[in-house]
Amino acid sequence: MKFIILLCLNFVLLPNSGISGTILTKTELLKKTNECVRESQKKGCKKLILHMEKMQIVEFERNRFKCQTSILGLQTELIEGYFFNKVPKMLNVISIPYVIKNC
């Protein structure tokens, strides 16, 4: 099932290659995550969630599963805040230290 999802992402979201567009660095990812949590920018958060999906694919292809899982956790927390409209102060982003440690 996971393989099918990765194939769909490669062909739908990431045209012309396995990975296209810019992939955020760890520093940029953390900065944008903090901005998204603090300012609750719906459009920026949605774009960040899609960037995280690309980053997960890159880390998967590099067999860096701890990093991929850490990014997935962070992405999950952002999705939770985005779709469930949590107040930014109430959104406790616990995955950031794991992204710092594992990526």
Order of alpha helices (4+ residues) and beta strands (2+ residues): alpha-alpha-alpha-alpha-alpha
